[in-house]
Structure formats: C-alpha cells, structure tokens
Amino acid sequence: MALIVDRRGALAWAVGAAASMTLGDATAPAFAANDSNEVIQKFTAGRKLAESLVKLDIPEIAENGATVPMAVSVDSPMTEQSYVKELLIIADENPRATVATFHFSPLGGVAEINTRIRLGGTQHVIAIAKMNDGAVHMASKAIKVTIGGCGG
C-alpha cells in the first residue's frame, strides 16, 4: 500500500520536523534578557579588562539603528610574540549581546575592522580585544539611537 502525501501535507510535516529540531532542546525563551555580562565573563575568562590599546570609532548619535557605522582598531605590533587573537563586539541592550567576533593572526599585519552594526536602541557598544598572551583590553562608547534598530 502506497502512502500518498499532497503538497500541503508535506509542507506541514516539514515545518513540524524543523520546529521539533530547533525547539526541542531550547534552553532560553525567544525574548531572553540581554546576556552581555555572561558573554564578557566567558570571553575574558574573568581577567581584568584594561582600558587601553583598543580604539572604538562609532558615532555618538545614530540616526538609524539598523545600520550604524563602526570601526575598531587595536594598537598591536601583530608579530608572533604579540598579537590580537580575537575581537569581541558587544551591544549591552540588544536582545543578544554579541554583535560579532573577529579572529586575527600575525599574518594579517593589523588588527582593524570596519563594518556596520544593528542597535536596538540607545545603549553602550563595547569592543574587547584578547591578546595572544591572554591579556584583555577594551573600549566602550554610549550611542544614542534615534530611530529604527533591532526592536523597531
């Protein structure tokens, strides 16, 4: 006996299967509180953050939170002896704190990124650089978002 499934039945089965795979082991609600403190603790392994070496260039007022220009650079020689391994960008009021993580090696020559980020509203943006010796450096800036963004 053959099983006959129409298009609507196949679609319903696929949606149900996808939902059970993605929601079956969900541990956080869809609108969880911002996790910036946990993300920073995990990234820094509890090390003290030095407010040096990192330069965060982002406007103080963003007219459109959906596309905020940002540049981050780290003053590092980028040699085998001293280089930036990772750069973490945090938005402390976005639904999810981690905006991006960038990985570097001495072969890159410079530790610098230029991008656009999305901010859900007025908040702080934090850039944390992890060096190859485990030291962590940071810079932060308050950004006022006037319209748009993650939340609206």
Buried (B, 14 or more C-beta within 10 A) or exposed (E): EEEEEEEEEEEEEEEEEEEEEEEEEEEEEEEEEBBBEEBBEEBBEEEEBEEEBBEBEBEEEBEBBBEBEBEBBBEBEBEEEEBBBBBBBBBBBBBBBBBBBBEBEBEEEEBBBEEEBBBBBBBBBBBBBBBBEEBBBBBBBEBBBEEBBBEE
